Amino acid sequence: QVQLVESGGGLVQPGGSLRLSCAASGIFFSIYAMGWYRQAPGKQRELVATITSGGNTNYADSVKGRFTISRDDAKNTVYLQMNDLKPGDTAVYYCNAKKVSPPHRDYWGQGTQVTVSS
């Protein structure tokens, strides 16, 4: 059974920092591309950051220079370090695991709430 369990969300003031974690089980973690997505109320889910199995990263323009995605294959965990948080970052953040080689697989976590407010 595949599980992606996010943690680390919460309430933070503008300018603050949070680190999200996503622990994966039931998959051969090291061969999966991992990503963080977010969905704000009334909006579509959007990509925040991705990291390939080889460690290549990609970021949404809105978070470049503020967020950093990383992975620890020994711990089957992907992280999202979020600095200089803004109210516009408020959303539910979802972890994604994607196997890009056949057979393709795509898994999602349950989400963790991040609220940026004074």
C-alpha positions in Angstrom: 0.0 0.0 0.0 1.4 3.3 -1.0 1.4 6.2 1.5 2.6 9.7 1.3 2.3 11.5 4.6 2.9 15.2 4.8 3.8 17.1 7.9 5.1 20.5 9.0 2.3 22.8 8.0 0.8 25.4 10.3 0.2 29.1 10.9 3.1 31.4 10.4 3.5 35.2 10.1 4.5 36.9 6.9 8.3 36.7 6.5 8.5 33.5 8.5 9.6 30.0 7.5 8.3 26.5 7.5 9.7 23.2 6.4 7.3 20.6 5.0 8.2 16.9 5.0 6.6 14.1 3.0 7.4 10.5 4.1 6.8 7.9 1.5 6.2 4.2 1.9 5.2 1.4 -0.4 7.2 2.7 -3.3 10.8 2.4 -4.6 11.3 6.0 -3.6 14.6 6.6 -5.3 13.3 6.1 -8.8 10.3 8.5 -8.3 10.2 12.1 -9.2 8.8 14.0 -6.2 6.9 17.2 -6.1 5.0 19.7 -4.0 1.8 21.2 -5.2 -0.6 23.6 -3.5 -4.3 24.5 -3.7 -5.7 27.7 -2.4 -9.5 28.1 -1.7 -11.3 28.7 -5.0 -8.2 28.0 -7.1 -6.8 25.1 -9.1 -4.0 23.0 -7.8 -0.7 24.4 -9.0 2.9 23.1 -9.1 5.2 24.5 -6.4 8.4 22.5 -6.9 9.6 19.2 -8.3 12.8 17.2 -7.9 13.8 14.3 -10.2 15.3 11.0 -9.1 18.6 12.5 -10.2 18.2 15.6 -8.1 17.2 18.1 -10.8 14.8 20.7 -9.4 12.1 23.0 -10.9 10.2 25.8 -9.2 7.2 27.9 -9.9 8.2 31.5 -10.6 6.2 32.7 -7.6 8.5 30.7 -5.2 11.9 30.9 -6.9 14.5 32.2 -4.4 12.3 31.5 -1.4 11.5 27.8 -1.5 13.9 24.9 -1.7 12.9 21.3 -2.5 15.2 18.5 -1.5 15.1 14.7 -1.0 16.7 12.1 1.2 16.4 8.8 -0.5 17.8 7.0 2.6 14.8 8.2 4.5 12.2 8.0 1.7 11.4 11.7 2.4 11.1 14.8 0.4 11.2 18.3 1.9 10.1 21.8 1.1 11.9 24.6 2.9 9.8 27.7 2.7 11.3 31.1 3.6 10.0 34.6 3.4 6.5 33.3 3.4 3.7 35.6 2.0 -0.1 35.6 2.5 -0.3 34.4 -1.1 1.4 31.2 -0.1 -1.6 30.2 2.0 -2.9 26.9 0.7 -3.1 23.2 1.3 0.2 21.7 0.2 0.2 18.3 -1.4 3.1 15.8 -1.9 3.3 14.0 -5.2 5.2 10.9 -6.3 5.5 10.3 -10.0 7.1 7.3 -11.8 7.8 8.6 -15.3 9.1 5.4 -16.8 6.5 2.7 -17.8 4.5 1.5 -16.0 3.6 5.0 -15.0 2.5 5.7 -11.5 1.2 8.9 -9.8 0.4 9.1 -6.1 -0.7 12.0 -3.8 -0.6 12.7 -0.1 -3.6 14.0 1.9 -2.2 17.5 2.1 -1.1 19.8 4.9 -2.4 23.3 5.6 -0.1 26.3 5.4 -1.5 29.6 6.6 0.5 32.8 6.4 -1.2 35.6 8.4 -0.4 38.2 10.9 
